[in-house]
Amino acid sequence: MRFKPMQAIGKNKQMIGVFGGLNQSSVGADNEFLDMKNVSSRLYPSLTAPVANDDFYTAEKPCQIFVKNEIYLIDENSIMRQRENGSKRILNLYRNKLDRTLVGMGAYICIFPDKQVYNTATGELLDMEASYTQSGSISIAPVSEGSSFVKIQGTNLGKAFNKDDVVTLSGFTQYTDVLNGAKAIKEIGDNFIVITAVDENGAALRSITEERGVKIERKLPDLDFVCEFNNRLWGCSSANHEIYASKLGDPTNWNSYQGTAADSYAVSVGSDGNFTGVISQQGYVVFFKEDYIHTIYGTKPSNFSLDTVQARGVAEGCSRSLCHVNETVMYVGRDAIMAYTGGMPESVSDKLDLRWTGAVANQWRGMYFVDLILGDTRTTYVYDLKNNLWMKEDSHTNKLISRFYSNGVLYESYADDRDLYSRAIGLSDGKWFDVDWYLESVYLEEGTIDQKKVHSLQFNVELEVDAYFAVYVRYDNDVTWRRVASVTADRRNTYTVPLKLKKCERYQYRLEGHGWFILYGMSKTIGKGSER
């Protein structure tokens, strides 16, 4: 009897020289990973360790970081320059949560909720709000006969204010409709202010005195979130359902309505929910709620307009995830991490399977560094916008209170750590030598659910001296990782690590190591087996 010759089972060799990032969905590509730690795509298409996050200064106590030409440190009750001879200024409030909103405007650092302004040029710390309460007799009289300019004079009456401030006057018992209300200060001295006022008939006021009860105030609304745009501060209040803008060039005046292009601005918002964040973007200001995006267009109060769209906005507790990465606004929403360039935002986190309760983020070298609060831990994830990849760095339990980008450097500070950290490319080209890392592949089925034989698996890895690298595998539904190869580098070199695997339906590999590395590529030779 003659039998038909059996055909040899073919082998298929595949090369992978372009690596993807995290993919925690049900189906992933061969070059993607279910999990990783301390891996970066900055050498794409290869993978390597992240740039080292080096400590550069030890503060007196944990603090927030702000950079305005120099580094400034803001702790629970003070602000100071980071340099050793920097003088400390005491803030109005004691904030042990270290959760102040810090906004730069010209030479100023505007500090909320303290409502103070630090002048970086002079070192002065000024209050945005100011008030005078009458403590003795004051006089009110025209500056000259028949004049509409009225001088209000009393001991220290003008000391807390500035020329052109718009203040609210109250407590006048004479000319109540004329003197009580918002007035612009035309001239000022320590003991007087000059305003404009005429009686109900348009005539000049007569000279009068007031003995008690007069109050003069420069007030700011209580703001939930604040940003700077076009030389104004912009803020919002969930309690009042309003959006505000300061007077042009003046962070202390929010009630100036004099009919000029420099006026303050306010508008009511009718959408449901609390405000969750604000940022400027491509010539306009964008206010977020969890389910709405409110955009202010225009260049001056007379042409400011509000546009509202229903879309996924910033999640509660994630206002500090808002930042620009190149020309894109990135932020963490309720159930997705979003990219926004105007119009409608888009999710970039479909490959992540995570549930977060808070986030702090900023950008560095075209990547979005976001610290996600996941239960009791915080983990840094990095989104590479250019290559559309998610990478993962380390997890920790210490609360990140500052992540600030300036002049090519990413600064960080933590709630329980006096050390301050920075990430930058320096003389070492950012190599991180003392780093533990791993990569865990997706489940690999090689295009068939049949049994298959992995004849060879090779990895091309560059290691620094004393760096360590090991390969682990597991098969089918096994939960145990088995080490199948390892290398310890005795010199800087590129190593090819070959290995053979057993027959299986599917498998995973895990690369694990310590020290600086570059993963250039891998290859695998697969032989098809039977259905059993």
HELIX and SHEET records of a PDB file:
HELIX    1   1 THR A  176  LEU A  179  1                                   4    
HELIX    2   2 SER A  319  SER A  321  5                                   3    
SHEET    1   A 3 LYS A  11  ILE A  16  0                                        
SHEET    2   A 3 PHE A 517  LYS A 528 -1                                        
SHEET    3   A 3 LEU A  47  THR A  48 -1                                        
SHEET    1   B 4 LYS A  11  ILE A  16  0                                        
SHEET    2   B 4 PHE A 517  LYS A 528 -1                                        
SHEET    3   B 4 LYS A 452  LEU A 463 -1                                        
SHEET    4   B 4 ASN A 493  LEU A 499 -1                                        
SHEET    1   C 4 LYS A  11  ILE A  16  0                                        
SHEET    2   C 4 PHE A 517  LYS A 528 -1                                        
SHEET    3   C 4 LYS A 452  LEU A 463 -1                                        
SHEET    4   C 4 LYS A 503  CYS A 504 -1                                        
SHEET    1   D 5 PHE A  33  LYS A  37  0                                        
SHEET    2   D 5 ASP A 436  SER A 441 -1                                        
SHEET    3   D 5 TYR A 507  HIS A 514 -1                                        
SHEET    4   D 5 TYR A 468  TYR A 475 -1                                        
SHEET    5   D 5 ARG A 482  THR A 488 -1                                        
SHEET    1   E 4 ASP A  54  THR A  58  0                                        
SHEET    2   E 4 ASP A 417  ARG A 423 -1                                        
SHEET    3   E 4 VAL A 409  TYR A 414 -1                                        
SHEET    4   E 4 LEU A 400  SER A 406 -1                                        
SHEET    1   F 4 GLN A  64  VAL A  67  0                                        
SHEET    2   F 4 ILE A  71  ILE A  74 -1                                        
SHEET    3   F 4 SER A  78  ARG A  81 -1                                        
SHEET    4   F 4 LYS A  88  ILE A  90 -1                                        
SHEET    1   G 4 THR A 101  MET A 105  0                                        
SHEET    2   G 4 TYR A 108  PHE A 112 -1                                        
SHEET    3   G 4 GLN A 116  ASN A 119 -1                                        
SHEET    4   G 4 LEU A 125  ASP A 127 -1                                        
SHEET    1   H 4 ALA A 130  THR A 133  0                                        
SHEET    2   H 4 LYS A 215  ARG A 218 -1                                        
SHEET    3   H 4 VAL A 166  SER A 170 -1                                        
SHEET    4   H 4 GLY A 181  ALA A 184 -1                                        
SHEET    1   I 5 GLU A 187  GLY A 189  0                                        
SHEET    2   I 5 PHE A 192  THR A 196 -1                                        
SHEET    3   I 5 PHE A 149  GLN A 153 -1                                        
SHEET    4   I 5 ILE A 138  PRO A 142 -1                                        
SHEET    5   I 5 ILE A 208  GLU A 210 -1                                        
SHEET    1   J 4 PHE A 225  PHE A 229  0                                        
SHEET    2   J 4 ARG A 232  SER A 237 -1                                        
SHEET    3   J 4 GLU A 242  ALA A 245 -1                                        
SHEET    4   J 4 TYR A 265  SER A 268 -1                                        
SHEET    1   K 4 PHE A 275  GLN A 281  0                                        
SHEET    2   K 4 TYR A 284  LYS A 289 -1                                        
SHEET    3   K 4 TYR A 292  TYR A 297 -1                                        
SHEET    4   K 4 SER A 305  GLN A 310 -1                                        
SHEET    1   L 4 CYS A 323  VAL A 325  0                                        
SHEET    2   L 4 THR A 328  VAL A 332 -1                                        
SHEET    3   L 4 ILE A 337  TYR A 340 -1                                        
SHEET    4   L 4 GLU A 346  SER A 347 -1                                        
SHEET    1   M 4 GLY A 358  TRP A 364  0                                        
SHEET    2   M 4 MET A 367  LEU A 374 -1                                        
SHEET    3   M 4 THR A 377  ASP A 384 -1                                        
SHEET    4   M 4 LEU A 389  HIS A 396 -1                                        
END                                                                             
